Amino acid sequence: MKIRISSCTILLIALVGLTMGCSKEDNPPGPVTDIEGNIYKTVQIGNQVWMAENLRTSTLSDGTDIPDVPDAIDWNELTTPAHCWYNNDEVANKDVYGALYNYYAVNSGKLCPSGWHVPSKDEWQGLREALGDTITGGGKLKEEGTEHWKTPNTGAVNSTGFTALPAGIRYFEGTFNSVTFFTSFWSSTESDINKSWYLSLYYSDAIAAMNRISKKDGFSLRCIKD
């Protein structure tokens, strides 16, 4: 006895198979726009959705300006939100590396666009777990090659699409250092009255490290979707 399958049935089976075969990569999350109109690519890693570019807004989500503080002494004395551009050079660094923020900007709770927030220590830890391990996992976050990263940019494969760039740091005393060598991203989680947690990546290894540092330092920022 022959079983006849109609063309409609074949089409239905094909559509069901296509739907079931779709992965998160087949349907990447859309871009997000901050209050100033800056547009950011986004990426899903595990069950988290992240900005795939560093934040570069100079305005909080409620419309309040985040002061740009070029002077080193002034930067060191701050206990209020501030941002800067590496080496105080907005033209060269804004579009590539984004802004560097002190923790007081993070603690405002208004740094990210609506529907997004600064990741907590636990959320960064969740990302590290999604990478498989912390010894090679950082390489899955770093942009490949040496266009921006210093040679050898060990282990960089950017398999997540996170595209971390070596934006450097502004130390609490107001000096800049480590562009092309190093990048660090704030968490929203305080360690104590003077320090907060952050995640860092380095050119010479593939480690995704977490540590604590002064709230007065200037770090990069990636937002995570609520």
N, C-alpha and C positions, 0 to 999 in steps of 0.2 A: 504494500500500500504506500503510495507516494504522498508525502506531505508537502503541500504547496504553501509557500511563504510569499505574501504579497509585497509589492515594492514599498508600500506604506509601512509594513512591519519592519522591513530592512532599514528604512530610513529612521524609524523610531529607535531600533537597536543601536544604530550608528550614533544617533544623538545622545542616547543614554551613555554609551561607551565614552564618547568625547567628553561629556560632563564629568563622569567619574574619573577620567584620566587627567583632568586639569589640576595643576599644582598651584601653590601660591605664586610661583614665578610666572605662571601664565597670566595671572591677573595682578600685576604689581599695584601697590597703593598709589593714589594720585598725589600731585604736588600740594604743598601747603604754602600759604601766603601770610606774612606777618603784617603788623599794623602799618608799616611804612611801604608796603607793596613789594618787598623782597620775596621772591619765589624760591622755594627749596624742593629739591627732589626728595623722595622718601623711599624707604625700603622696609620690607618685612623680614625679620630674622626670628625664627621660631614663632612664638605667639605675640611678639612685640613689633610695633611699627615705629621706626626711627626716622628722623631727618637724616638725609644722606649728604648734607652739607652743613658747615658750621654756621651758627646764628650770626647775623650781622646787623641786627637792629640797634638803633640808638634811642629807641622809644619803648617804654613799657606798654603792655597791652591795654592799659587804661588811658593812654595818651600822654603820660608823664615822660618828660625827657630824662634820659640817662646821661648825666654829665660826662663829656669827654675830658679826661684829666691828663694832660701831657706832662705837667711838672712832677718830677720825682718826689720832692718833699711833700707836695700836696697829696699825691697818691698814697704815700706812706701813712699820712695822718687820717685818712678817710675811715669812717665807720658807717658810711652811707653808700647807696648804689653808685657805681661808676663803670665806665668802659674806656677802652683805648684801642688804638691800632698798633700793631707791632712797629717799633721804632718811631711811633707817632706819625706813620706814613700811611694815611688812608688810601691814597691813590694807588699805591703799589700793593697794598695788602688786603683791603676790604673784600674785593670780589674773589680773591684766591683763598685767603685764610679766615675771613670773618673777623669778628671783634674778639678782644680779650676782656673778660668781666671779672670784677672782684666778687667775693661770695655775698656781699651785701646786696648786689643786684639779684643774685639767685634767690636770696632770702625774702625778696619782695613778694614772691609768689606770682609775679606778673611779667616775667621775662619772656615766656613762650606765648605763641598765638593761642587764641581761644580753642579749647579742645586738646591742648597739648600741655606738657609740664616738664620741668627739669627732673631727670631721673633720680630716684633715690639710690642709696647704696645697694639695696636689695634688688632693684631693677637692673643696675649694672651687673650685679652678681648673676642675675638671671640670664643676661646676655653672655657672660663668660661661660656659663653652663651650656648654653645653646651652641657655643663654639666647639665644645668637646673637651678642651683642656686649656689651661692658662699658659702653658709653655709655648705652644705653637698657635694658639687661638688668636693672638694679636695680629698675626700675619694675615688672617682672614678678614681683618678690618682695615689694614693699611692699603693705601693706593699702591698698585704695582709700579715697579720701575724707579728711576732716579730723576725724573723731571723735577720733582719737588723734594723727595727724600734724598738725604746724603747716601752715597754708596757705602755699604752694599745693600741697604734696605732689606735686611735678612728676613727671609720667610714670607715676604709680602706677596700675597696672591689675590687679595680683595674678593674672595669667593662669595662674600655676603653682599657686596655692593655698597658697603658702609663708606668706603673711600675716605678713610682718615688721612689727613694731611698734617705735615710737621709744622704747626703754627707757632711753636715756641712758647715762651712764658714771659710774663712780667713779674719780677720778684717784688716782694712787699716793700723793699726800699726804693722801688721805682725804676730799676734797671731792666733791660730786655736781654734775653738770651735764648739760644738753642733752636732758632728757626732752622729748618731742614733736618735737625737732629731728633726732635722730640715733640710730642704733643700731649696735652692733658685736658681732660673734660671734667667739669664740676659734677658732683652729685648734690642733691638737696639735703643730704644727711650730715648733720654736725657731729664732730667727734667730741669736742668740748667747747668751752667758751671762745677759744681762739682759733680752732682748727676745724676743717671739714674734710670729708672723704672725696677722693677723685680717682679716675681711671687714667692710666698713662700708657703710651706706646713709644718705642725707641727705635732708632734706625738700625742698631747693631744686633737686635734680637727680635723674636716674634712673641714675646711675652705680653699678655694683657694684665698689667699690674694694678693693684689698688693700694692706696696709701692715704695719709692725712697730711694736710699742709695748712699754712696760715690763711685765714680768710681774706687777708689783704693782698694775696697774690692774684695775678691776672691770668685766667685760663680760658680756653675755648669752651663752647657750649653746644651740645646736641640735645634737642628736645625729643621727647617720646610721647606718643599719642595716649590720651586718657583711656 
